[in-house]
Amino acid sequence: MNMKKSLLFVMLMFSFFLRAQEGEGGMWPPVLLDQVEQDMHKMGLQIGKDLIWNTQKPSLKDAVIQLGNGCTGEFVSDKGLVFTNHHCGYDAIASVSTLEHNYLEDGFWAKSFDEEIPVDLSIYVVNDIRDVTSEILKGVTDLMTPRERQSKVDKNIAAYLKQFPEKKYVSYQIKPFFKGNAYYLIVKTEYPDVRLAGTPPASIGKFGGDTDNWMWPRHTGDFSVFRVYAGPDNQPAPYSKDNKPYHPKNFLKISLDGVAVDDFTMIIGFPGRTNEYLTSYAVQQIQDLRDPARVAVRERTLAVMDKYMKKDPALKLKLASKHAGLANYWKFWIGESKGLKKFKAVEAKQNFEREFQRRIDRRPEWKEKYGNLLPELKKLYLKIEKYQVAADIHREIFYRNTDALQVYSILTSLKRLAQADPKTFKKYRERYAEYLKNDLFKSFDKQVDKEIFMSLMDLYLQRIPKEFIDPDFLKTAQSQGVDFLADVVYEKSVLGNPDRVLKLLKSSPKKFVKTLEKDPGMALIGKQDTYFRAKVFYPLNQWQEQINHLMRLYLKAQMEVFPEKLFSPDANFTMRISYGRVRGYEPRDAVYYKPFSHLYGVMEKYIPGDPEFDVPLKLRELYEKRDYGPYANVDGLMVTDWLATNHITGGNSGSPTLDAYGNLVGLAFDGVWEGVMEDIYYRPEIARSIIVDIRYVLFIIDKFGGAKNLIDELTIVHPKKVKRINGKKIRMKVPPKPILQH
C-alpha cells in the first residue's frame, strides 16, 4: 500500500470512528437530549423531548424504573403493574420457589391481587437529574494532584448534599459524568413493597439457556411481571397486607402493531458500565490478556457446576441462579475479545490517537496542556499489565466464584468493624446475616464449592506470579497440595459451614473477633489475601489513580480538539436513552441474519426433555392450532424476538423498547455475541440489541397463562392503523391475517 492510499485508509477509519460513537452508538442522559433530538427526528421519532423527559408533568421517564438488582423495568398500568425480564426477576422468583411450588420451572400467574407473592425486591423512580458541575468543581484547580482534586470534590459533594433534608425512601446522589469533567445530581424514590404477579416457566422465559445466551436467532420469552404496592396515601411503604397497588405518574401504552425493518426504536433504561473512550493500550490489554484470564477462571467453575447439575435435579435448581450469573459474563468476555480483534478496535483507536496527536501538535496551547497525555497513558498501561491480569484472576477466585471465599471477605470486613466500632458491627452483621441466609447460602453446596475451590486454586498457583504469593502460603500449597488447602477451608474452618457462620454472627463483637483469629481457614486465606493486596492492589490502585486523572484530561482534550464530534458520557447506572433502527446483520461472510424470529423457530429448536430446549405442551398446542389471538403479525405469524441497532449493556435488561410514538413494542434483554464489544468499540453494522416482542409477552400472559386479568389492565393502541394526512388522522385498512404453515 503506497503512502497516499495508506493516508486515505487512516482518514476513512478515523471518520468512521467518529461516526460510530455518535447517534445510534450513544447512551444519552435525558437532560442532554437537545444534542441529538434533531437526529432522532430525522430517524423517525414522532414525539418531542418534553414527552420523554419532563420534571414538571408526566413523561416517559416516570414510567421507567430501576430495579434494586441492577435491571430496568417499566410501569404498564395505573395499578403499578411492572414488566421486566425473566432473568431480572430470576432471583426473586427463585427465592419464593420450592420443589413443591417451583415457579421457576412451572411458571406462576396471579389471578387476583390477593394471589400476588411478596418478594425481596425494591424499585426506584427517578424524580430529577440536575447538572451541578459548577458547585462540585468549585475551588478545584489544574494545579491540584489527582488526590487533592478528588478530596476537594468529595468535600464539595458532601457540602452540597447537606441542603437536602433526610426523607425516608428518597435518595440524593451525585455522580460523575465524562470521566469526572461533569457532575449530576440524581434524585430517586424507592418503593420497597414489590410482589410477583406472573412469570412464564423457564422453558419459555429462559428458552435456549446458556447455549442461546448472546446468540441470534433467539426465541426467548424473557419477561416477568411484578406489581408495586404503596401505602394508603400512595407513598412508599414497607410490605403490609393493607398496602394498595401503586398509582404511578405515568405508564406505557402498548402497541400491537409491532415494528418493521428500519422502524425507529428508542430504549430507556439504566445501563451499567461502558468504556467508549479507552485508549488503544487499554483495549489491547483487555482483548489479549484480561478477558482470556477471566474466561479461564469461569470455565473451570462452570465445568464443576455442570457436572453436578446434570446428576441432581434438586441441585440444579439450587445452583441455577449462580450458574446463570457466572455463565453470562463468561460468554460475554469470549465474544468481546473476539469482536475487538475481528473489527480491529486497537487499530481504529490508534488511528484516532494519531489524528488527536496531530491536531494537538498544531496548536501550541493544546500541545502544552495535552501533548504528553497519550505517551504517559501508554507508560502506565505497560507498567500495570502484569498486576492487572493477576488482580483479575484474584478477584474472580477470591471474591466471586467460590462461596466459602466470599464468606471470608464478609467476615473479614465485619472483623474490622467489630474491632473499630462495635455498634456499627452489630448493625451490619444483621444485614450480612440476612444476605448470607437468604442469598448466598441458598445456593451453597459444600461438595460442589469445595471442588470448585480446588480447581481454581490449582489455576491460581499456575497463573499468579510467584512474587505475588505469600511465601508461607506458597510453601504450604506446594508441599501439601490443593486438597490440603480445601480441607482447611471446608472441614476445619467456619468458612465452609453455613450454620457455624450464622451462629457466629450472633455472638458479641469480642467473641466474634476472637473466634476468627483462631480459625485456620481465615488465617490461611487471609495470609495470601493480605499479601496480595499489599503487593498488587495497593500499587495498582496508585497507578489507576493516575490513569483516571489522565483519562479525565484526555476526554476533556477530545471535546476541545474535535468540536465536530458528539460526546455521550459513558454509562454509570443512571437513566439513559439510546435510539436506533430495526435491522438484521451479517455475522460473517455470505451470512445474513434477518431481524425477526418466530414461534415456529421455537418448534424447530424443540428437544423433548432437554433442559434448555424443551417446550411446554400447552405452547405446542397453541402453535398447532395457530391460536395466537390478536397478537400475531399481519402475516399471521407469532413474532418472538427481534433486533435493533440501539446500544444497550448490562443494567438495560428489562428496558422498554419504544416505537416512534413512545408506545411499548418490546423488552430489551440481550445483545448479539458478535457485537458485545460495543461497550468499548461500537460498530453500527454489527452491534444489535435483542428484544422480546411485546406481542409475544401478551400472548404468553393471555393465551398460555390465562391471566386475562393482567391483560385487562393494559392500554392497547394501534399507531400504525392511523396515518396523518395534512394534519388529519386517517385510519388505514389492515390486510387480513392469513394462516401460514411452517
Residue pairs with C-beta under 8 A, 6 or more apart in sequence:
1 9
10 351
10 354
10 355
13 347
13 348
13 351
14 351
14 352
14 354
14 355
16 348
17 348
17 349
17 351
17 352
18 562
18 564
18 565
20 681
20 682
20 683
20 684
21 276
21 565
21 566
21 568
21 682
22 565
22 566
23 36
23 39
23 43
23 566
23 579
24 578
24 579
24 580
24 581
24 645
24 646
24 647
24 682
24 684
25 276
25 568
25 647
25 678
25 682
25 684
25 687
26 36
26 566
26 568
26 578
26 647
27 271
27 274
27 568
27 569
27 570
27 571
27 576
27 577
27 578
27 647
27 649
28 35
28 36
28 568
28 576
28 577
28 578
29 129
29 177
29 184
29 568
29 569
29 574
29 575
29 576
29 577
30 49
30 52
30 53
30 61
30 129
30 268
30 575
30 576
30 577
31 53
31 129
31 130
31 131
31 184
32 568
33 40
33 49
33 52
33 53
33 577
34 49
35 566
36 566
36 579
37 45
37 48
37 49
40 264
40 266
40 579
43 264
43 579
43 580
43 581
44 263
44 264
44 581
44 660
45 264
45 266
45 579
45 660
46 660
46 661
47 660
47 661
47 662
50 59
51 59
51 60
51 662
52 59
52 60
52 61
52 266
52 268
52 577
52 662
53 59
53 60
53 61
54 61
55 127
55 128
58 249
58 250
59 250
60 250
60 252
60 268
60 658
60 662
61 126
61 268
61 575
62 75
62 125
62 248
62 249
62 250
63 74
63 75
63 76
63 248
63 249
63 250
63 251
63 252
63 656
64 72
64 73
64 74
64 126
64 268
64 269
64 575
64 655
64 656
65 72
65 73
65 74
65 75
65 82
65 123
65 124
65 125
65 228
66 72
66 73
66 123
66 124
66 126
66 188
66 270
66 573
66 575
67 73
67 84
67 88
67 121
67 122
67 123
67 124
67 654
68 121
68 122
68 123
68 124
68 190
69 88
69 91
69 92
69 121
70 270
70 272
70 573
70 650
70 651
71 84
71 85
71 88
71 270
71 651
71 653
71 654
72 84
72 88
72 268
72 269
72 270
72 651
72 652
72 653
72 654
72 655
72 656
73 82
73 83
73 84
73 88
73 123
73 226
73 654
74 82
74 83
74 84
74 251
74 252
74 654
74 655
74 656
74 664
75 81
75 82
75 228
75 248
75 250
75 251
75 252
76 82
76 83
76 251
76 252
76 254
76 664
76 713
76 714
77 251
77 713
77 714
77 715
78 247
78 248
78 251
78 713
79 227
79 245
79 246
79 247
79 713
80 227
80 228
80 229
80 230
80 245
80 246
80 247
80 248
81 197
81 225
81 226
81 227
81 245
81 251
81 710
81 713
81 714
82 123
82 194
82 225
82 226
82 227
82 228
83 223
83 224
83 225
83 654
83 656
83 664
83 667
83 697
84 223
84 224
84 226
84 653
84 654
84 667
85 222
85 223
85 224
85 653
85 654
85 667
85 669
85 692
86 199
86 200
86 202
86 205
86 206
86 220
86 221
86 222
86 223
86 224
87 205
87 206
87 222
87 324
87 653
87 669
88 224
88 653
88 654
89 119
89 121
89 196
89 199
89 224
89 226
90 104
90 321
90 324
91 321
91 439
92 119
92 120
92 121
92 194
92 196
92 226
93 103
93 104
93 108
93 119
93 196
93 199
93 224
94 104
94 317
94 320
94 321
94 442
95 119
95 120
95 438
95 442
96 103
96 117
96 119
96 196
97 103
97 104
97 105
97 317
99 314
99 317
102 317
103 196
103 199
104 199
104 201
104 202
104 317
104 320
105 201
105 202
105 203
105 317
106 201
107 198
107 199
107 200
107 201
107 204
107 205
107 705
108 117
108 196
108 198
108 199
109 198
109 701
109 705
109 706
109 707
109 710
110 116
110 117
110 196
110 197
110 198
110 707
111 706
111 707
111 709
112 709
113 227
113 245
116 195
116 196
116 197
116 227
117 195
117 196
118 193
118 194
118 195
118 196
118 239
119 194
119 195
119 196
119 226
120 438
121 194
121 226
122 190
122 191
122 192
122 194
123 190
123 191
123 194
123 226
123 228
124 171
124 188
124 189
124 190
124 191
125 188
125 189
125 191
125 248
125 249
126 186
126 187
126 188
126 575
127 170
127 187
127 188
127 189
128 185
128 186
128 187
129 184
129 185
129 186
129 187
129 574
129 575
130 184
130 185
130 187
131 182
131 183
131 184
131 185
132 160
132 174
132 183
132 184
132 185
133 181
133 182
133 183
133 184
135 156
135 160
135 183
136 153
136 156
136 157
136 160
136 174
136 183
137 153
137 156
137 183
138 156
139 152
139 156
140 149
140 152
140 153
140 156
144 152
146 545
146 546
146 548
146 549
147 545
149 549
153 180
153 183
157 174
157 183
160 174
160 185
161 172
161 174
164 172
168 236
169 189
169 190
169 191
169 192
169 235
169 236
170 187
170 188
170 189
170 190
171 186
171 187
171 188
171 189
171 190
172 185
172 186
172 187
173 185
173 186
173 188
174 183
174 184
174 185
174 186
175 183
175 184
175 186
175 572
175 574
176 182
176 183
176 572
177 183
177 184
177 569
177 572
178 552
178 555
178 556
178 559
178 567
178 569
179 277
179 548
179 551
179 552
179 554
179 555
179 556
179 570
180 548
180 552
181 552
181 555
181 556
181 559
182 569
184 574
186 574
189 236
190 236
191 228
191 229
191 230
191 236
191 246
192 236
192 237
192 238
192 239
193 228
193 229
193 230
193 236
193 237
193 238
193 239
193 240
193 243
194 226
194 227
194 228
194 229
195 226
195 227
195 229
196 224
196 225
196 226
197 225
197 226
197 227
197 710
198 224
198 225
198 701
198 705
198 707
198 710
199 205
199 224
199 225
200 221
200 223
200 224
200 700
200 704
200 705
201 616
203 614
203 615
203 616
204 220
204 221
204 616
204 619
204 700
204 704
205 220
205 221
205 222
205 223
205 224
206 220
206 222
206 324
206 612
207 219
207 220
207 221
207 602
207 605
207 612
207 613
207 615
208 215
208 218
208 219
208 220
208 605
208 612
208 613
209 611
209 612
209 613
210 323
210 324
210 327
210 331
210 612
211 612
211 613
212 218
212 219
212 220
212 612
213 327
213 328
213 331
213 670
214 331
214 332
214 335
214 670
214 671
214 672
214 673
214 676
215 672
215 673
216 587
216 593
216 597
216 643
216 672
216 673
216 688
216 690
217 593
217 594
217 597
217 601
217 641
218 597
218 640
218 641
218 670
218 690
219 597
219 598
219 599
219 601
219 602
219 605
219 640
219 641
220 640
220 641
220 669
220 670
220 692
221 640
221 692
221 696
221 697
221 700
222 667
222 669
222 670
222 692
223 667
223 692
223 697
223 700
225 701
225 710
227 245
227 246
228 245
228 246
228 248
229 237
229 239
229 243
229 244
229 245
229 246
230 236
230 237
230 243
230 244
230 245
230 246
230 247
231 237
231 240
231 243
231 244
232 242
232 243
232 244
234 244
234 246
234 247
237 243
251 715
252 656
252 658
252 662
252 663
252 664
253 662
253 663
253 664
253 715
253 716
253 717
254 663
254 664
254 694
254 698
254 714
254 715
254 716
254 717
255 659
255 661
255 663
255 664
255 665
255 694
255 716
255 717
255 718
255 719
255 720
256 630
256 631
256 695
256 698
256 716
256 717
256 718
257 659
257 718
257 719
257 720
257 721
258 633
258 639
258 665
258 693
258 695
259 265
259 582
259 642
259 644
259 659
259 665
259 666
260 582
261 582
261 583
261 584
261 595
262 581
262 582
262 583
263 581
263 582
263 659
263 660
264 579
264 580
264 581
264 659
264 660
265 579
265 580
265 581
265 582
265 644
265 646
265 657
265 658
265 659
265 665
265 691
266 577
266 578
266 579
266 646
266 657
266 658
266 659
266 662
267 577
267 578
267 579
267 644
267 646
267 648
267 652
267 655
267 656
267 657
267 658
267 668
267 689
268 575
268 576
268 577
268 655
268 656
268 658
269 575
269 576
269 648
269 651
269 652
269 654
269 655
269 656
269 668
270 573
270 574
270 575
270 576
270 651
270 652
270 655
271 571
271 573
271 576
271 578
271 648
271 649
271 650
271 651
271 652
272 571
272 572
272 573
272 649
272 650
272 651
273 570
273 571
273 572
273 573
273 649
273 650
273 651
273 679
274 570
274 571
274 649
274 679
274 680
275 282
275 570
275 679
275 680
276 568
276 570
276 679
276 680
276 681
276 682
277 551
277 554
277 555
277 558
277 570
278 286
278 349
278 680
279 349
279 353
279 374
279 377
279 378
279 381
279 551
279 554
280 346
280 347
280 349
280 350
280 353
281 377
281 378
281 381
281 382
282 381
283 340
283 345
283 346
283 349
283 680
283 681
284 346
285 381
285 385
285 388
286 336
286 337
286 340
286 680
287 336
287 337
287 340
287 341
287 345
287 346
288 337
289 385
289 388
289 389
290 388
290 389
290 392
291 333
291 334
291 336
291 337
292 333
292 337
293 389
293 392
293 393
293 463
294 329
294 330
294 333
294 392
294 393
294 396
295 330
295 333
295 334
295 337
296 459
296 463
297 393
297 396
297 397
297 401
297 456
297 459
298 326
298 327
298 329
298 330
298 333
298 396
298 401
299 330
300 452
300 455
300 456
300 459
301 326
301 401
301 402
301 452
301 455
301 456
302 323
302 326
302 327
302 330
303 455
304 448
304 451
304 452
304 455
305 319
305 322
305 323
305 326
305 448
305 452
306 323
308 315
308 319
308 445
308 447
308 448
309 315
309 316
309 319
309 320
309 323
310 316
315 445
315 448
316 611
318 442
318 443
318 445
319 443
319 445
319 448
321 443
322 443
326 400
326 401
331 673
332 676
335 673
335 674
335 676
335 677
336 676
336 677
336 679
336 680
337 677
338 674
339 345
339 674
339 675
339 676
339 677
339 681
339 686
340 346
340 677
340 680
340 681
342 674
343 677
343 681
343 683
343 686
345 677
345 680
345 681
348 681
349 681
353 374
356 374
356 557
356 558
356 561
356 562
357 374
359 366
359 561
359 562
360 366
360 367
360 370
360 371
360 557
360 561
361 367
361 371
366 557
366 560
366 561
369 553
369 557
370 553
370 554
370 557
370 561
373 550
373 553
373 554
373 557
374 554
376 550
377 547
377 550
377 551
377 554
380 543
380 546
380 547
380 550
381 547
383 543
384 540
384 543
384 544
384 547
386 465
387 536
387 539
387 540
387 543
388 540
390 463
390 464
390 465
390 468
390 532
390 536
391 536
391 537
391 540
393 459
393 460
393 463
393 464
394 460
394 464
394 532
394 536
396 456
397 405
397 456
397 457
397 459
397 460
398 405
398 408
398 409
398 525
398 529
399 405
399 406
399 409
400 406
401 452
401 456
402 449
402 452
402 453
402 456
403 440
403 441
403 443
403 444
403 449
404 449
404 450
404 453
404 489
404 490
404 493
404 495
404 496
404 521
405 453
405 489
405 495
405 525
406 440
407 436
407 440
407 494
407 495
407 501
408 495
408 521
408 522
408 525
408 526
408 529
410 432
410 435
410 436
411 494
411 495
411 501
411 504
411 516
411 522
412 522
412 526
412 529
413 428
414 425
414 428
414 429
414 432
414 505
414 512
415 512
415 513
415 516
417 424
417 425
417 428
418 425
418 509
418 510
418 512
418 513
419 509
419 513
422 509
425 509
425 512
426 509
429 505
429 512
432 505
433 502
433 505
433 506
436 498
436 501
436 502
436 505
437 502
441 498
441 502
444 498
446 490
446 496
446 497
449 490
449 496
450 486
450 489
450 490
450 496
453 482
453 485
453 486
453 489
453 490
454 482
454 483
454 485
454 486
457 477
457 482
457 485
457 486
458 482
461 469
461 474
461 477
461 478
461 482
466 474
467 535
468 531
468 532
468 535
468 536
469 528
469 531
469 532
470 527
470 528
470 530
470 531
470 532
472 527
473 524
473 527
473 528
473 531
476 484
476 485
476 524
477 485
485 524
488 520
488 521
488 524
489 495
489 496
489 521
489 524
489 525
490 496
490 521
492 520
492 521
493 519
493 520
493 521
493 522
493 524
494 500
494 501
494 504
494 515
494 516
494 519
494 521
494 522
495 501
495 519
495 521
495 522
495 525
496 521
504 512
504 515
504 516
505 512
507 515
516 522
555 567
558 565
558 567
559 565
559 567
571 649
571 651
571 679
573 651
578 646
578 647
578 648
579 646
580 644
580 645
580 646
580 647
580 684
580 689
581 644
581 645
582 595
582 642
582 643
582 644
583 595
583 643
583 644
583 645
583 688
584 592
584 593
584 594
584 595
584 643
585 592
585 593
585 643
585 672
585 674
585 675
585 685
585 686
585 688
586 592
586 593
586 685
586 686
587 593
587 672
587 674
587 686
588 674
593 643
595 642
595 643
595 644
596 639
596 641
596 642
596 643
597 639
597 640
597 641
597 642
598 637
598 638
598 639
598 640
598 742
599 623
599 628
599 637
599 638
599 639
599 640
599 696
600 623
600 637
600 638
600 742
601 640
602 615
602 619
602 623
602 640
603 615
603 620
603 623
603 742
605 613
606 613
606 614
606 615
606 620
607 613
607 614
608 614
616 704
618 704
619 704
621 627
622 628
622 703
622 704
623 638
626 632
626 636
626 739
627 703
628 636
628 638
628 699
628 703
629 699
629 702
629 703
631 638
631 695
631 696
631 698
631 699
631 702
631 703
632 638
632 695
632 737
633 639
633 695
633 737
634 734
634 735
634 737
635 737
635 738
635 740
636 737
636 738
636 739
636 740
637 740
638 695
638 696
638 699
639 693
639 695
639 696
640 692
640 693
640 696
641 690
641 691
641 692
641 693
641 696
642 666
642 690
642 691
642 693
643 672
643 688
643 689
643 690
643 691
644 657
644 688
644 689
644 691
645 684
645 687
645 688
645 689
646 657
646 668
646 689
647 678
647 682
647 687
647 689
648 655
648 668
648 671
648 689
649 671
649 678
649 679
652 668
652 689
653 668
653 669
653 670
654 667
654 668
654 669
655 667
655 668
656 664
656 666
656 667
656 668
657 664
657 665
657 666
657 667
657 668
657 689
657 691
658 664
658 665
659 665
659 719
660 719
661 719
663 717
663 719
664 694
665 691
665 693
665 694
666 691
666 692
666 693
666 694
667 691
667 692
667 694
667 697
668 689
668 690
668 691
669 690
669 691
669 692
670 689
670 690
671 678
671 687
671 688
671 689
671 690
672 686
672 687
672 688
672 690
674 686
675 683
675 686
675 687
675 688
677 683
678 687
698 711
698 714
701 707
701 710
701 711
702 708
702 711
720 732
721 731
721 732
721 734
722 729
722 730
722 731
722 732
723 729
723 730
723 731
723 732
724 730
